[in-house]
């Protein structure tokens, strides 16, 4: 297929762009948010030979008309933080498809990969969907699942998902080309929406969250995200990795009850975790003393 317009703002879109071109498909433009003009994302996209087009507002009528004028055949969203409106969706001849990092219809909305880890899922899903005016409610064109191991982080999930998307996208493009595309309508009775996570959502509620939930939160928003966080004496403590501790002394939730190999052990509602990667006031590994009480500062 030729005259594909790819919208991207990061790694998912970049690896998809590279795979689509390597498979012999034609990309007429790579659209990035205007704020990424001159960024590493834009430079890497340009290295493929594709024309990179920074756009301030993709729903702007002038941009929509430009897609029609260049006779774009298909729009492909590989990560883009803008809700597409109907004129933009329908501007290409074949409409627009989206690479969604969640099982559908259970994980519609924002941050689906993060949410799947935070919710303790052991199997995650990814989907390629035909975009409609709803939020991730269009027909599913291709889908796959992958295991989430007990130590997998959001970075691991993104790597696995991106690998699956490559095959799914090429399958969908082949389906468009040879007329074998099969669509699965979503079951609205199972639809659930998740909102885009914000940095403030990383707050660790020591009194309400058992150790497993705290660790899932840490795994779900660790680097490259800002990390889960708590407070100690007015200082922000960010947690990027934690492990279960079976033999830690008892203590109030959020209390540092001791150290294991210099790692602070923090009591939870039903056990304890040792921080294996953390920062205090942006200082990696800064000491948290025994009996330090975490969590008093709130969000």
KOLTOR-816697 format. One record per residue (C-alpha): z, y, x. Coordinates in steps of 0.2 Angstrom, whole numbers, plus 5000, padded with zeros to 4 digits. Layout:
<recs>
@zz:Z&yy:Y&xx:X
...
</recs>
This chain:
<recs>
@zz:5000&yy:5000&xx:5000
@zz:4996&yy:5018&xx:5006
@zz:5003&yy:5035&xx:5001
@zz:5021&yy:5030&xx:5000
@zz:5034&yy:5045&xx:5001
@zz:5050&yy:5039&xx:5008
@zz:5066&yy:5049&xx:5006
@zz:5080&yy:5046&xx:5019
@zz:5095&yy:5054&xx:5027
@zz:5101&yy:5040&xx:5038
@zz:5100&yy:5023&xx:5046
@zz:5095&yy:5014&xx:5030
@zz:5080&yy:5024&xx:5027
@zz:5075&yy:5024&xx:5045
@zz:5075&yy:5005&xx:5047
@zz:5066&yy:5004&xx:5031
@zz:5053&yy:5017&xx:5037
@zz:5050&yy:5007&xx:5053
@zz:5048&yy:4990&xx:5044
@zz:5036&yy:4997&xx:5031
@zz:5025&yy:5005&xx:5044
@zz:5026&yy:4989&xx:5055
@zz:5020&yy:4979&xx:5040
@zz:5004&yy:4989&xx:5039
@zz:5009&yy:5000&xx:5024
@zz:5004&yy:5019&xx:5024
@zz:5017&yy:5032&xx:5023
@zz:5011&yy:5049&xx:5018
@zz:5027&yy:5059&xx:5021
@zz:5045&yy:5056&xx:5025
@zz:5056&yy:5068&xx:5016
@zz:5073&yy:5073&xx:5023
@zz:5086&yy:5086&xx:5017
@zz:5083&yy:5103&xx:5024
@zz:5100&yy:5102&xx:5033
@zz:5093&yy:5088&xx:5044
@zz:5078&yy:5097&xx:5050
@zz:5079&yy:5095&xx:5069
@zz:5092&yy:5082&xx:5068
@zz:5092&yy:5065&xx:5077
@zz:5087&yy:5057&xx:5060
@zz:5072&yy:5068&xx:5058
@zz:5067&yy:5066&xx:5077
@zz:5068&yy:5047&xx:5075
@zz:5058&yy:5047&xx:5059
@zz:5045&yy:5058&xx:5068
@zz:5044&yy:5045&xx:5082
@zz:5036&yy:5033&xx:5070
@zz:5021&yy:5045&xx:5068
@zz:5025&yy:5049&xx:5050
@zz:5025&yy:5067&xx:5044
@zz:5043&yy:5073&xx:5042
@zz:5045&yy:5085&xx:5028
@zz:5062&yy:5094&xx:5027
@zz:5065&yy:5099&xx:5009
@zz:5078&yy:5110&xx:5002
@zz:5077&yy:5105&xx:4984
@zz:5067&yy:5089&xx:4980
@zz:5067&yy:5093&xx:4961
@zz:5059&yy:5110&xx:4963
@zz:5043&yy:5110&xx:4953
@zz:5033&yy:5116&xx:4968
@zz:5038&yy:5101&xx:4978
@zz:5035&yy:5089&xx:4963
@zz:5017&yy:5097&xx:4961
@zz:5014&yy:5094&xx:4979
@zz:5017&yy:5075&xx:4977
@zz:5005&yy:5075&xx:4963
@zz:4992&yy:5085&xx:4973
@zz:4993&yy:5073&xx:4988
@zz:4991&yy:5058&xx:4976
@zz:5007&yy:5049&xx:4981
@zz:5007&yy:5031&xx:4975
@zz:5025&yy:5027&xx:4976
@zz:5042&yy:5035&xx:4980
@zz:5055&yy:5026&xx:4990
@zz:5073&yy:5031&xx:4991
@zz:5082&yy:5024&xx:5007
@zz:5098&yy:5034&xx:5005
@zz:5097&yy:5052&xx:4998
@zz:5112&yy:5062&xx:4991
@zz:5102&yy:5070&xx:4976
@zz:5100&yy:5064&xx:4958
@zz:5081&yy:5063&xx:4955
@zz:5075&yy:5071&xx:4939
@zz:5061&yy:5064&xx:4928
@zz:5047&yy:5074&xx:4934
@zz:5051&yy:5069&xx:4952
@zz:5053&yy:5051&xx:4948
@zz:5037&yy:5050&xx:4939
@zz:5026&yy:5061&xx:4951
@zz:5020&yy:5046&xx:4961
@zz:5007&yy:5035&xx:4952
@zz:5019&yy:5020&xx:4952
@zz:5035&yy:5029&xx:4950
@zz:5050&yy:5028&xx:4962
@zz:5061&yy:5014&xx:4968
@zz:5078&yy:5015&xx:4976
@zz:5088&yy:5004&xx:4989
@zz:5105&yy:5003&xx:4981
@zz:5119&yy:4995&xx:4991
@zz:5128&yy:4987&xx:4977
@zz:5127&yy:4972&xx:4965
@zz:5120&yy:4978&xx:4948
@zz:5125&yy:4982&xx:4935
@zz:5143&yy:4980&xx:4941
@zz:5142&yy:4993&xx:4955
@zz:5132&yy:5008&xx:4949
@zz:5135&yy:5025&xx:4956
@zz:5141&yy:5031&xx:4973
@zz:5148&yy:5023&xx:4988
@zz:5144&yy:5005&xx:4982
@zz:5146&yy:4996&xx:4999
@zz:5163&yy:5005&xx:5002
@zz:5169&yy:5001&xx:4985
@zz:5165&yy:4982&xx:4987
@zz:5176&yy:4981&xx:5002
@zz:5190&yy:4992&xx:4995
@zz:5190&yy:4981&xx:4980
@zz:5192&yy:4965&xx:4990
@zz:5175&yy:4957&xx:4986
@zz:5171&yy:4942&xx:4997
@zz:5152&yy:4943&xx:4992
@zz:5143&yy:4960&xx:4991
@zz:5126&yy:4963&xx:4983
@zz:5111&yy:4975&xx:4987
@zz:5097&yy:4979&xx:4975
@zz:5080&yy:4987&xx:4974
@zz:5078&yy:4996&xx:4958
@zz:5065&yy:5005&xx:4948
@zz:5072&yy:5023&xx:4946
@zz:5074&yy:5029&xx:4928
@zz:5084&yy:5044&xx:4922
@zz:5100&yy:5035&xx:4921
@zz:5112&yy:5032&xx:4936
@zz:5106&yy:5016&xx:4944
@zz:5102&yy:5009&xx:4927
@zz:5083&yy:5005&xx:4930
@zz:5076&yy:4987&xx:4931
@zz:5080&yy:4977&xx:4946
@zz:5065&yy:4973&xx:4956
@zz:5073&yy:4962&xx:4970
@zz:5091&yy:4958&xx:4975
@zz:5102&yy:4948&xx:4987
@zz:5120&yy:4945&xx:4992
@zz:5129&yy:4943&xx:5008
@zz:5147&yy:4937&xx:5013
@zz:5160&yy:4950&xx:5017
@zz:5172&yy:4942&xx:5029
@zz:5190&yy:4946&xx:5030
@zz:5188&yy:4956&xx:5045
@zz:5172&yy:4964&xx:5041
@zz:5171&yy:4983&xx:5040
@zz:5160&yy:4996&xx:5031
@zz:5150&yy:4996&xx:5047
@zz:5147&yy:4977&xx:5047
@zz:5142&yy:4979&xx:5028
@zz:5129&yy:4992&xx:5032
@zz:5122&yy:4982&xx:5045
@zz:5120&yy:4966&xx:5034
@zz:5114&yy:4977&xx:5020
@zz:5101&yy:4985&xx:5030
@zz:5094&yy:4969&xx:5036
@zz:5092&yy:4962&xx:5019
@zz:5084&yy:4978&xx:5012
@zz:5070&yy:4976&xx:5025
@zz:5064&yy:4959&xx:5017
@zz:5067&yy:4965&xx:4999
@zz:5057&yy:4981&xx:5001
@zz:5042&yy:4971&xx:5009
@zz:5043&yy:4959&xx:4994
@zz:5043&yy:4973&xx:4981
@zz:5028&yy:4982&xx:4990
@zz:5019&yy:4965&xx:4990
@zz:5023&yy:4963&xx:4972
@zz:5015&yy:4980&xx:4968
@zz:5000&yy:4976&xx:4978
@zz:4996&yy:4959&xx:4971
@zz:5003&yy:4961&xx:4953
@zz:5017&yy:4948&xx:4955
@zz:5031&yy:4961&xx:4953
@zz:5045&yy:4954&xx:4941
@zz:5058&yy:4966&xx:4934
@zz:5076&yy:4961&xx:4928
@zz:5083&yy:4972&xx:4915
@zz:5102&yy:4975&xx:4918
@zz:5115&yy:4969&xx:4906
@zz:5123&yy:4985&xx:4899
@zz:5138&yy:4975&xx:4893
@zz:5143&yy:4972&xx:4912
@zz:5139&yy:4990&xx:4918
@zz:5152&yy:4999&xx:4928
@zz:5151&yy:5015&xx:4937
@zz:5159&yy:5020&xx:4953
@zz:5160&yy:5038&xx:4959
@zz:5155&yy:5045&xx:4976
@zz:5170&yy:5043&xx:4987
@zz:5177&yy:5059&xx:4995
@zz:5188&yy:5060&xx:5011
@zz:5203&yy:5064&xx:5001
@zz:5202&yy:5046&xx:4992
@zz:5207&yy:5038&xx:5009
@zz:5226&yy:5042&xx:5005
@zz:5237&yy:5027&xx:5008
@zz:5249&yy:5025&xx:4994
@zz:5263&yy:5015&xx:5002
@zz:5273&yy:5012&xx:4987
@zz:5259&yy:5006&xx:4975
@zz:5248&yy:4997&xx:4987
@zz:5252&yy:4980&xx:4994
@zz:5247&yy:4976&xx:5012
@zz:5230&yy:4968&xx:5007
@zz:5225&yy:4983&xx:4998
@zz:5229&yy:4995&xx:5012
@zz:5220&yy:4984&xx:5024
@zz:5205&yy:4983&xx:5012
@zz:5205&yy:5002&xx:5011
@zz:5206&yy:5004&xx:5030
@zz:5191&yy:4992&xx:5032
@zz:5181&yy:5001&xx:5018
@zz:5181&yy:5018&xx:5025
@zz:5183&yy:5016&xx:5044
@zz:5171&yy:5023&xx:5056
@zz:5158&yy:5030&xx:5054
@zz:5168&yy:5037&xx:5039
@zz:5184&yy:5048&xx:5041
@zz:5196&yy:5033&xx:5039
@zz:5211&yy:5030&xx:5028
@zz:5225&yy:5042&xx:5031
@zz:5244&yy:5045&xx:5029
@zz:5256&yy:5059&xx:5035
@zz:5270&yy:5060&xx:5047
@zz:5281&yy:5075&xx:5050
@zz:5266&yy:5086&xx:5044
@zz:5254&yy:5078&xx:5055
@zz:5239&yy:5068&xx:5049
@zz:5238&yy:5050&xx:5054
@zz:5221&yy:5042&xx:5052
@zz:5220&yy:5023&xx:5052
@zz:5204&yy:5014&xx:5057
@zz:5210&yy:4996&xx:5060
@zz:5225&yy:4986&xx:5055
@zz:5231&yy:4968&xx:5055
@zz:5243&yy:4958&xx:5046
@zz:5260&yy:4955&xx:5054
@zz:5270&yy:4940&xx:5047
@zz:5286&yy:4942&xx:5057
@zz:5289&yy:4961&xx:5055
@zz:5306&yy:4967&xx:5051
@zz:5309&yy:4972&xx:5033
@zz:5308&yy:4991&xx:5029
@zz:5304&yy:5004&xx:5015
@zz:5286&yy:5005&xx:5012
@zz:5278&yy:5017&xx:5025
@zz:5291&yy:5015&xx:5037
@zz:5287&yy:5010&xx:5055
@zz:5299&yy:4995&xx:5058
@zz:5295&yy:4992&xx:5076
@zz:5280&yy:4989&xx:5088
@zz:5270&yy:4974&xx:5093
@zz:5260&yy:4976&xx:5109
@zz:5263&yy:4994&xx:5107
@zz:5255&yy:4994&xx:5090
@zz:5266&yy:5002&xx:5076
@zz:5271&yy:4990&xx:5063
@zz:5272&yy:4998&xx:5046
@zz:5280&yy:4991&xx:5031
@zz:5271&yy:4989&xx:5015
@zz:5276&yy:4984&xx:4997
@zz:5274&yy:4966&xx:5001
@zz:5273&yy:4964&xx:5020
@zz:5268&yy:4974&xx:5035
@zz:5253&yy:4979&xx:5045
@zz:5251&yy:4984&xx:5063
@zz:5239&yy:4999&xx:5067
@zz:5227&yy:4993&xx:5080
@zz:5216&yy:5008&xx:5080
@zz:5223&yy:5025&xx:5074
@zz:5225&yy:5043&xx:5078
@zz:5240&yy:5055&xx:5076
@zz:5234&yy:5073&xx:5074
@zz:5217&yy:5067&xx:5081
@zz:5225&yy:5060&xx:5097
@zz:5220&yy:5041&xx:5098
@zz:5235&yy:5030&xx:5100
@zz:5248&yy:5044&xx:5100
@zz:5265&yy:5035&xx:5098
@zz:5273&yy:5033&xx:5081
@zz:5291&yy:5030&xx:5084
@zz:5302&yy:5016&xx:5076
@zz:5309&yy:5022&xx:5059
@zz:5295&yy:5035&xx:5057
@zz:5293&yy:5037&xx:5038
@zz:5274&yy:5039&xx:5034
@zz:5267&yy:5046&xx:5018
@zz:5277&yy:5061&xx:5014
@zz:5263&yy:5074&xx:5015
@zz:5253&yy:5069&xx:5000
@zz:5234&yy:5072&xx:4999
</recs>
